[in-house]
Amino acid sequence: MKAKRVYPDGTFFWKGTQIFISKCLGGEFIGMEPTDDRYWDVHFATFPLARFDSHKLVLQPMPTSGE
């Protein structure tokens, strides 16, 4: 898992690109867990937040079980 700092404006950086996640997470760290070479599951503590597409640089809702 890779730790990323969320800045006060609610963004984190991915390979030099600023990605907005939430102002509520400003000042916190999020965990990014790779699922394959493209997608990363984003967590705050043990709570799953979103899935990050590292090719399109977008956050998506977490898939539900069975997807």
PDB file as gemmi writes it, atoms N, CA and C in Angstrom:
CRYST1    1.000    1.000    1.000  90.00  90.00  90.00 P 1                      
ATOM      1  N   MET A   1       0.855  -1.169   0.000  1.00  0.00           N  
ATOM      2  CA  MET A   1       0.000   0.000   0.000  1.00  0.00           C  
ATOM      3  C   MET A   1       0.902   1.234   0.000  1.00  0.00           C  
ATOM      4  N   LYS A   2       0.485   2.220  -0.765  1.00  0.00           N  
ATOM      5  CA  LYS A   2       1.225   3.468  -0.881  1.00  0.00           C  
ATOM      6  C   LYS A   2       0.449   4.556  -0.148  1.00  0.00           C  
ATOM      7  N   ALA A   3       1.135   5.316   0.717  1.00  0.00           N  
ATOM      8  CA  ALA A   3       0.498   6.418   1.436  1.00  0.00           C  
ATOM      9  C   ALA A   3       0.634   7.701   0.622  1.00  0.00           C  
ATOM     10  N   LYS A   4      -0.451   8.456   0.552  1.00  0.00           N  
ATOM     11  CA  LYS A   4      -0.461   9.744  -0.150  1.00  0.00           C  
ATOM     12  C   LYS A   4      -1.040  10.793   0.783  1.00  0.00           C  
ATOM     13  N   ARG A   5      -0.393  11.957   0.825  1.00  0.00           N  
ATOM     14  CA  ARG A   5      -0.882  13.065   1.644  1.00  0.00           C  
ATOM     15  C   ARG A   5      -1.962  13.805   0.871  1.00  0.00           C  
ATOM     16  N   VAL A   6      -3.055  14.124   1.561  1.00  0.00           N  
ATOM     17  CA  VAL A   6      -4.102  14.958   0.973  1.00  0.00           C  
ATOM     18  C   VAL A   6      -3.847  16.386   1.455  1.00  0.00           C  
ATOM     19  N   TYR A   7      -3.724  17.303   0.530  1.00  0.00           N  
ATOM     20  CA  TYR A   7      -3.434  18.696   0.844  1.00  0.00           C  
ATOM     21  C   TYR A   7      -4.695  19.409   1.327  1.00  0.00           C  
ATOM     22  N   PRO A   8      -4.544  20.566   1.998  1.00  0.00           N  
ATOM     23  CA  PRO A   8      -5.711  21.267   2.553  1.00  0.00           C  
ATOM     24  C   PRO A   8      -6.818  21.572   1.535  1.00  0.00           C  
ATOM     25  N   ASP A   9      -6.464  21.678   0.255  1.00  0.00           N  
ATOM     26  CA  ASP A   9      -7.487  21.939  -0.768  1.00  0.00           C  
ATOM     27  C   ASP A   9      -8.193  20.670  -1.230  1.00  0.00           C  
ATOM     28  N   GLY A  10      -7.874  19.516  -0.615  1.00  0.00           N  
ATOM     29  CA  GLY A  10      -8.552  18.257  -0.931  1.00  0.00           C  
ATOM     30  C   GLY A  10      -7.943  17.473  -2.071  1.00  0.00           C  
ATOM     31  N   THR A  11      -6.712  17.805  -2.447  1.00  0.00           N  
ATOM     32  CA  THR A  11      -6.069  17.123  -3.567  1.00  0.00           C  
ATOM     33  C   THR A  11      -4.870  16.303  -3.110  1.00  0.00           C  
ATOM     34  N   PHE A  12      -4.513  15.333  -3.948  1.00  0.00           N  
ATOM     35  CA  PHE A  12      -3.250  14.606  -3.787  1.00  0.00           C  
ATOM     36  C   PHE A  12      -2.581  14.591  -5.154  1.00  0.00           C  
ATOM     37  N   PHE A  13      -1.318  14.264  -5.167  1.00  0.00           N  
ATOM     38  CA  PHE A  13      -0.587  14.244  -6.428  1.00  0.00           C  
ATOM     39  C   PHE A  13      -0.293  12.817  -6.855  1.00  0.00           C  
ATOM     40  N   TRP A  14      -0.487  12.567  -8.137  1.00  0.00           N  
ATOM     41  CA  TRP A  14      -0.173  11.277  -8.743  1.00  0.00           C  
ATOM     42  C   TRP A  14       0.723  11.536  -9.946  1.00  0.00           C  
ATOM     43  N   LYS A  15       1.998  11.162  -9.816  1.00  0.00           N  
ATOM     44  CA  LYS A  15       2.976  11.340 -10.893  1.00  0.00           C  
ATOM     45  C   LYS A  15       2.931  12.758 -11.463  1.00  0.00           C  
ATOM     46  N   GLY A  16       2.896  13.748 -10.570  1.00  0.00           N  
ATOM     47  CA  GLY A  16       2.926  15.145 -10.968  1.00  0.00           C  
ATOM     48  C   GLY A  16       1.594  15.764 -11.322  1.00  0.00           C  
ATOM     49  N   THR A  17       0.518  14.982 -11.303  1.00  0.00           N  
ATOM     50  CA  THR A  17      -0.816  15.496 -11.621  1.00  0.00           C  
ATOM     51  C   THR A  17      -1.620  15.625 -10.341  1.00  0.00           C  
ATOM     52  N   GLN A  18      -2.281  16.765 -10.183  1.00  0.00           N  
ATOM     53  CA  GLN A  18      -3.099  17.032  -9.010  1.00  0.00           C  
ATOM     54  C   GLN A  18      -4.487  16.420  -9.204  1.00  0.00           C  
ATOM     55  N   ILE A  19      -4.907  15.586  -8.236  1.00  0.00           N  
ATOM     56  CA  ILE A  19      -6.185  14.879  -8.293  1.00  0.00           C  
ATOM     57  C   ILE A  19      -7.029  15.308  -7.090  1.00  0.00           C  
ATOM     58  N   PHE A  20      -8.268  15.750  -7.332  1.00  0.00           N  
ATOM     59  CA  PHE A  20      -9.155  16.127  -6.229  1.00  0.00           C  
ATOM     60  C   PHE A  20      -9.853  14.889  -5.679  1.00  0.00           C  
ATOM     61  N   ILE A  21      -9.829  14.779  -4.334  1.00  0.00           N  
ATOM     62  CA  ILE A  21     -10.570  13.685  -3.692  1.00  0.00           C  
ATOM     63  C   ILE A  21     -11.644  14.233  -2.755  1.00  0.00           C  
ATOM     64  N   SER A  22     -11.290  15.118  -1.808  1.00  0.00           N  
ATOM     65  CA  SER A  22     -12.274  15.710  -0.900  1.00  0.00           C  
ATOM     66  C   SER A  22     -11.585  16.694   0.038  1.00  0.00           C  
ATOM     67  N   LYS A  23     -12.203  17.855   0.224  1.00  0.00           N  
ATOM     68  CA  LYS A  23     -11.663  18.819   1.186  1.00  0.00           C  
ATOM     69  C   LYS A  23     -11.732  18.263   2.609  1.00  0.00           C  
ATOM     70  N   CYS A  24     -12.661  17.374   2.860  1.00  0.00           N  
ATOM     71  CA  CYS A  24     -12.803  16.780   4.196  1.00  0.00           C  
ATOM     72  C   CYS A  24     -11.562  15.992   4.604  1.00  0.00           C  
ATOM     73  N   LEU A  25     -10.790  15.532   3.634  1.00  0.00           N  
ATOM     74  CA  LEU A  25      -9.595  14.739   3.919  1.00  0.00           C  
ATOM     75  C   LEU A  25      -8.331  15.597   3.973  1.00  0.00           C  
ATOM     76  N   GLY A  26      -8.473  16.908   3.829  1.00  0.00           N  
ATOM     77  CA  GLY A  26      -7.321  17.794   3.847  1.00  0.00           C  
ATOM     78  C   GLY A  26      -6.487  17.600   5.106  1.00  0.00           C  
ATOM     79  N   GLY A  27      -5.181  17.432   4.925  1.00  0.00           N  
ATOM     80  CA  GLY A  27      -4.265  17.229   6.043  1.00  0.00           C  
ATOM     81  C   GLY A  27      -4.110  15.778   6.469  1.00  0.00           C  
ATOM     82  N   GLU A  28      -4.894  14.891   5.899  1.00  0.00           N  
ATOM     83  CA  GLU A  28      -4.839  13.465   6.247  1.00  0.00           C  
ATOM     84  C   GLU A  28      -4.025  12.700   5.200  1.00  0.00           C  
ATOM     85  N   PHE A  29      -3.797  11.431   5.494  1.00  0.00           N  
ATOM     86  CA  PHE A  29      -3.165  10.534   4.536  1.00  0.00           C  
ATOM     87  C   PHE A  29      -4.190   9.515   4.076  1.00  0.00           C  
ATOM     88  N   ILE A  30      -4.110   9.160   2.803  1.00  0.00           N  
ATOM     89  CA  ILE A  30      -4.929   8.082   2.260  1.00  0.00           C  
ATOM     90  C   ILE A  30      -3.997   6.952   1.864  1.00  0.00           C  
ATOM     91  N   GLY A  31      -4.517   5.753   1.855  1.00  0.00           N  
ATOM     92  CA  GLY A  31      -3.758   4.587   1.419  1.00  0.00           C  
ATOM     93  C   GLY A  31      -4.231   4.171   0.040  1.00  0.00           C  
ATOM     94  N   MET A  32      -3.272   3.862  -0.820  1.00  0.00           N  
ATOM     95  CA  MET A  32      -3.607   3.431  -2.181  1.00  0.00           C  
ATOM     96  C   MET A  32      -3.031   2.033  -2.385  1.00  0.00           C  
ATOM     97  N   GLU A  33      -3.952   1.098  -2.602  1.00  0.00           N  
ATOM     98  CA  GLU A  33      -3.588  -0.314  -2.742  1.00  0.00           C  
ATOM     99  C   GLU A  33      -3.798  -0.757  -4.190  1.00  0.00           C  
ATOM    100  N   PRO A  34      -2.737  -1.224  -4.853  1.00  0.00           N  
ATOM    101  CA  PRO A  34      -2.910  -1.637  -6.246  1.00  0.00           C  
ATOM    102  C   PRO A  34      -3.758  -2.896  -6.363  1.00  0.00           C  
ATOM    103  N   THR A  35      -4.649  -2.881  -7.364  1.00  0.00           N  
ATOM    104  CA  THR A  35      -5.426  -4.087  -7.646  1.00  0.00           C  
ATOM    105  C   THR A  35      -4.911  -4.761  -8.915  1.00  0.00           C  
ATOM    106  N   ASP A  36      -4.332  -3.962  -9.814  1.00  0.00           N  
ATOM    107  CA  ASP A  36      -3.656  -4.452 -11.010  1.00  0.00           C  
ATOM    108  C   ASP A  36      -2.756  -3.322 -11.505  1.00  0.00           C  
ATOM    109  N   ASP A  37      -2.302  -3.372 -12.741  1.00  0.00           N  
ATOM    110  CA  ASP A  37      -1.379  -2.341 -13.229  1.00  0.00           C  
ATOM    111  C   ASP A  37      -2.067  -1.023 -13.559  1.00  0.00           C  
ATOM    112  N   ARG A  38      -3.396  -0.970 -13.456  1.00  0.00           N  
ATOM    113  CA  ARG A  38      -4.138   0.250 -13.779  1.00  0.00           C  
ATOM    114  C   ARG A  38      -4.915   0.822 -12.597  1.00  0.00           C  
ATOM    115  N   TYR A  39      -5.557  -0.037 -11.817  1.00  0.00           N  
ATOM    116  CA  TYR A  39      -6.470   0.413 -10.769  1.00  0.00           C  
ATOM    117  C   TYR A  39      -5.860   0.302  -9.379  1.00  0.00           C  
ATOM    118  N   TRP A  40      -6.220   1.279  -8.539  1.00  0.00           N  
ATOM    119  CA  TRP A  40      -5.793   1.329  -7.149  1.00  0.00           C  
ATOM    120  C   TRP A  40      -7.037   1.545  -6.281  1.00  0.00           C  
ATOM    121  N   ASP A  41      -7.163   0.780  -5.202  1.00  0.00           N  
ATOM    122  CA  ASP A  41      -8.223   1.016  -4.234  1.00  0.00           C  
ATOM    123  C   ASP A  41      -7.730   2.062  -3.246  1.00  0.00           C  
ATOM    124  N   VAL A  42      -8.567   3.077  -3.005  1.00  0.00           N  
ATOM    125  CA  VAL A  42      -8.209   4.189  -2.131  1.00  0.00           C  
ATOM    126  C   VAL A  42      -8.918   4.007  -0.799  1.00  0.00           C  
ATOM    127  N   HIS A  43      -8.159   4.095   0.299  1.00  0.00           N  
ATOM    128  CA  HIS A  43      -8.689   3.880   1.646  1.00  0.00           C  
ATOM    129  C   HIS A  43      -8.341   5.054   2.547  1.00  0.00           C  
ATOM    130  N   PHE A  44      -9.212   5.321   3.504  1.00  0.00           N  
ATOM    131  CA  PHE A  44      -8.891   6.190   4.634  1.00  0.00           C  
ATOM    132  C   PHE A  44      -8.977   5.307   5.860  1.00  0.00           C  
ATOM    133  N   ALA A  45      -7.850   5.097   6.515  1.00  0.00           N  
ATOM    134  CA  ALA A  45      -7.737   4.109   7.587  1.00  0.00           C  
ATOM    135  C   ALA A  45      -8.173   2.759   7.001  1.00  0.00           C  
ATOM    136  N   THR A  46      -9.183   2.129   7.547  1.00  0.00           N  
ATOM    137  CA  THR A  46      -9.633   0.839   7.004  1.00  0.00           C  
ATOM    138  C   THR A  46     -10.877   0.994   6.137  1.00  0.00           C  
ATOM    139  N   PHE A  47     -11.313   2.238   5.924  1.00  0.00           N  
ATOM    140  CA  PHE A  47     -12.541   2.492   5.186  1.00  0.00           C  
ATOM    141  C   PHE A  47     -12.255   2.671   3.692  1.00  0.00           C  
ATOM    142  N   PRO A  48     -12.830   1.840   2.820  1.00  0.00           N  
ATOM    143  CA  PRO A  48     -12.624   2.013   1.372  1.00  0.00           C  
ATOM    144  C   PRO A  48     -13.380   3.244   0.864  1.00  0.00           C  
ATOM    145  N   LEU A  49     -12.700   4.084   0.094  1.00  0.00           N  
ATOM    146  CA  LEU A  49     -13.294   5.316  -0.413  1.00  0.00           C  
ATOM    147  C   LEU A  49     -13.661   5.251  -1.886  1.00  0.00           C  
ATOM    148  N   ALA A  50     -12.728   4.794  -2.705  1.00  0.00           N  
ATOM    149  CA  ALA A  50     -12.925   4.870  -4.157  1.00  0.00           C  
ATOM    150  C   ALA A  50     -11.918   3.965  -4.846  1.00  0.00           C  
ATOM    151  N   ARG A  51     -12.088   3.842  -6.138  1.00  0.00           N  
ATOM    152  CA  ARG A  51     -11.104   3.163  -6.987  1.00  0.00           C  
ATOM    153  C   ARG A  51     -10.509   4.233  -7.906  1.00  0.00           C  
ATOM    154  N   PHE A  52      -9.190   4.252  -8.003  1.00  0.00           N  
ATOM    155  CA  PHE A  52      -8.481   5.232  -8.810  1.00  0.00           C  
ATOM    156  C   PHE A  52      -7.990   4.578 -10.094  1.00  0.00           C  
ATOM    157  N   ASP A  53      -8.353   5.163 -11.225  1.00  0.00           N  
ATOM    158  CA  ASP A  53      -7.891   4.702 -12.533  1.00  0.00           C  
ATOM    159  C   ASP A  53      -6.634   5.504 -12.868  1.00  0.00           C  
ATOM    160  N   SER A  54      -5.481   4.874 -12.778  1.00  0.00           N  
ATOM    161  CA  SER A  54      -4.209   5.578 -12.967  1.00  0.00           C  
ATOM    162  C   SER A  54      -3.911   5.879 -14.433  1.00  0.00           C  
ATOM    163  N   HIS A  55      -4.695   5.347 -15.356  1.00  0.00           N  
ATOM    164  CA  HIS A  55      -4.520   5.683 -16.777  1.00  0.00           C  
ATOM    165  C   HIS A  55      -5.348   6.910 -17.143  1.00  0.00           C  
ATOM    166  N   LYS A  56      -6.588   6.957 -16.672  1.00  0.00           N  
ATOM    167  CA  LYS A  56      -7.471   8.105 -16.952  1.00  0.00           C  
ATOM    168  C   LYS A  56      -7.365   9.197 -15.888  1.00  0.00           C  
ATOM    169  N   LEU A  57      -6.697   8.883 -14.762  1.00  0.00           N  
ATOM    170  CA  LEU A  57      -6.518   9.814 -13.643  1.00  0.00           C  
ATOM    171  C   LEU A  57      -7.844  10.289 -13.065  1.00  0.00           C  
ATOM    172  N   VAL A  58      -8.746   9.339 -12.838  1.00  0.00           N  
ATOM    173  CA  VAL A  58     -10.049   9.654 -12.251  1.00  0.00           C  
ATOM    174  C   VAL A  58     -10.358   8.696 -11.105  1.00  0.00           C  
ATOM    175  N   LEU A  59     -11.130   9.214 -10.146  1.00  0.00           N  
ATOM    176  CA  LEU A  59     -11.642   8.390  -9.059  1.00  0.00           C  
ATOM    177  C   LEU A  59     -13.022   7.894  -9.440  1.00  0.00           C  
ATOM    178  N   GLN A  60     -13.294   6.638  -9.113  1.00  0.00           N  
ATOM    179  CA  GLN A  60     -14.569   6.003  -9.421  1.00  0.00           C  
ATOM    180  C   GLN A  60     -15.127   5.400  -8.139  1.00  0.00           C  
ATOM    181  N   PRO A  61     -16.431   5.186  -8.068  1.00  0.00           N  
ATOM    182  CA  PRO A  61     -16.990   4.492  -6.896  1.00  0.00           C  
ATOM    183  C   PRO A  61     -16.359   3.104  -6.764  1.00  0.00           C  
ATOM    184  N   MET A  62     -16.249   2.653  -5.533  1.00  0.00           N  
ATOM    185  CA  MET A  62     -15.746   1.300  -5.291  1.00  0.00           C  
ATOM    186  C   MET A  62     -16.743   0.304  -5.875  1.00  0.00           C  
ATOM    187  N   PRO A  63     -16.252  -0.709  -6.570  1.00  0.00           N  
ATOM    188  CA  PRO A  63     -17.173  -1.730  -7.070  1.00  0.00           C  
ATOM    189  C   PRO A  63     -17.764  -2.516  -5.900  1.00  0.00           C  
ATOM    190  N   THR A  64     -18.993  -2.928  -6.070  1.00  0.00           N  
ATOM    191  CA  THR A  64     -19.613  -3.755  -5.031  1.00  0.00           C  
ATOM    192  C   THR A  64     -19.153  -5.187  -5.206  1.00  0.00           C  
ATOM    193  N   SER A  65     -19.334  -5.990  -4.199  1.00  0.00           N  
ATOM    194  CA  SER A  65     -18.936  -7.392  -4.325  1.00  0.00           C  
ATOM    195  C   SER A  65     -19.740  -8.044  -5.435  1.00  0.00           C  
ATOM    196  N   GLY A  66     -19.067  -8.877  -6.184  1.00  0.00           N  
ATOM    197  CA  GLY A  66     -19.715  -9.541  -7.310  1.00  0.00           C  
ATOM    198  C   GLY A  66     -19.425  -8.878  -8.647  1.00  0.00           C  
ATOM    199  N   GLU A  67     -18.733  -7.711  -8.617  1.00  0.00           N  
ATOM    200  CA  GLU A  67     -18.383  -7.058  -9.891  1.00  0.00           C  
ATOM    201  C   GLU A  67     -16.985  -7.445 -10.301  1.00  0.00           C  
TER     202      GLU A  67                                                      
END                                                                             
